[in-house]
Amino acid sequence: MRKPDTDITMSDGDFSKLRAIVHQNTGITIGETRKTMLVSRLRRRLREVEEPSFGAYISRLASDPEEMQELTNRVTTNETYFYRTPRVWDYFQSVFLPEFQSKGSNRKIRVWSAAASTGEEAHTIGTILEQLRLETPGFDYSVLGTDVSSRVLDIAQAGLYNGRSITRFRRDQPALFASHMTGSDAEGYKAVPQIRARLKFKLHNLLEKLGGTSPFDAVFLRNVLIYFTDEDQEKILRHVRDLIKPDGVLFIGESETLNNLRTGFEQVAPIIYRPAARVGNSCT
Ligand SMILES: C[S@@+](CC[C@H](N)C(=O)[O-])C[C@H]1O[C@@H](n2cnc3c(N)ncnc32)[C@H](O)[C@@H]1O
């Protein structure tokens, strides 16, 4: 008879090994007290791949890159929704975009939603920039969404949203929602094709340099730094600093700060940063 999932237990040794594997692959630090969380996220996976124990599962990970990706998909926390943290969007729309346009409206803006999760942030950016494109001859945009989880990127790529994900956006930005999202409550809502054509999603680990891209005007790195050590946060921010234009903007999450890190960014408002001027080749 099949054993219930609850029979599979995790030894402290296996917990340490899994924490180390997750840290090595994603930079995410699983706290020492989070064993119950890890067990509950992985027990069902052991059943699905017919591994009898966490020890056997750990051995499998060493020779199975697809399973390693699946582990990443299971341990990441992907909470997100459209128009999260209105203060960010207020600054983007009423300070940053007018400033960008004042330097010549006939330009293309490049935006990076790093740690994009299921794509709500990238789609929020898309609706704002699409409205501007319609109002401004010559203006265009592209938005790149990246994440370390392939599962959430599949959802972002499909771009079909409903329920809590769109509640705040619909309530607070009814005109933008009505103009740029199509669908129904029964079937879900998608951004219009003009927006979807300008959004791209790609697998990327923030601990590595994002290759094959030119610098961005705006980077949204929100609600992800909390999972990393200070050292890894500094490493990620060095990569971001290298990929953001000198007059660009960086947004981080509401419960995050760069105050105690050496990053090459300076704060202009809570959770909003601009690149610090470079002195020679070094960052301040
Ligand atoms: C809580 S969500 C944040 C989504 C969105 N930025 C927001 O603020 O609403 C955090 C995301 O970071 C991603 N993530 C975690 N570690 C990462 C890494 N090393 N590289 C890229 N993405 C990572 C997770 O997969 C998850 O989708």
PDBQT file of the ligand as one rigid body, heavy atoms in Angstrom, charges set to zero:
ROOT
HETATM    1  C1  LIG A 301       8.054  37.707  -4.252  1.00  0.00    +0.000 C 
HETATM    2  S1  LIG A 301       8.438  37.552  -5.970  1.00  0.00    +0.000 S 
HETATM    3  C2  LIG A 301       8.527  39.265  -6.464  1.00  0.00    +0.000 C 
HETATM    4  C3  LIG A 301       7.771  39.558  -7.749  1.00  0.00    +0.000 C 
HETATM    5  C4  LIG A 301       7.723  41.024  -8.157  1.00  0.00    +0.000 C 
HETATM    6  N1  LIG A 301       9.043  41.563  -8.361  1.00  0.00    +0.000 N 
HETATM    7  C5  LIG A 301       6.971  41.860  -7.152  1.00  0.00    +0.000 C 
HETATM    8  O1  LIG A 301       7.584  42.592  -6.395  1.00  0.00    +0.000 OA
HETATM    9  O2  LIG A 301       5.741  41.764  -7.107  1.00  0.00    +0.000 OA
HETATM   10  C6  LIG A 301      10.181  37.079  -5.894  1.00  0.00    +0.000 C 
HETATM   11  C7  LIG A 301      10.659  36.416  -7.165  1.00  0.00    +0.000 C 
HETATM   12  O3  LIG A 301      12.083  36.371  -7.131  1.00  0.00    +0.000 OA
HETATM   13  C8  LIG A 301      12.485  35.209  -7.818  1.00  0.00    +0.000 C 
HETATM   14  N2  LIG A 301      13.876  34.879  -7.472  1.00  0.00    +0.000 N 
HETATM   15  C9  LIG A 301      14.355  34.335  -6.329  1.00  0.00    +0.000 A 
HETATM   16  N3  LIG A 301      15.681  34.148  -6.409  1.00  0.00    +0.000 NA
HETATM   17  C10 LIG A 301      16.060  34.591  -7.637  1.00  0.00    +0.000 A 
HETATM   18  C11 LIG A 301      17.320  34.640  -8.323  1.00  0.00    +0.000 A 
HETATM   19  N4  LIG A 301      18.435  34.203  -7.763  1.00  0.00    +0.000 N 
HETATM   20  N5  LIG A 301      17.325  35.142  -9.574  1.00  0.00    +0.000 NA
HETATM   21  C12 LIG A 301      16.185  35.576 -10.164  1.00  0.00    +0.000 A 
HETATM   22  N6  LIG A 301      14.980  35.547  -9.570  1.00  0.00    +0.000 NA
HETATM   23  C13 LIG A 301      14.911  35.055  -8.312  1.00  0.00    +0.000 A 
HETATM   24  C14 LIG A 301      11.467  34.163  -7.363  1.00  0.00    +0.000 C 
HETATM   25  O4  LIG A 301      11.399  33.063  -8.243  1.00  0.00    +0.000 OA
HETATM   26  C15 LIG A 301      10.183  34.975  -7.315  1.00  0.00    +0.000 C 
HETATM   27  O5  LIG A 301       9.420  34.833  -8.489  1.00  0.00    +0.000 OA
ENDROOT
TORSDOF 0
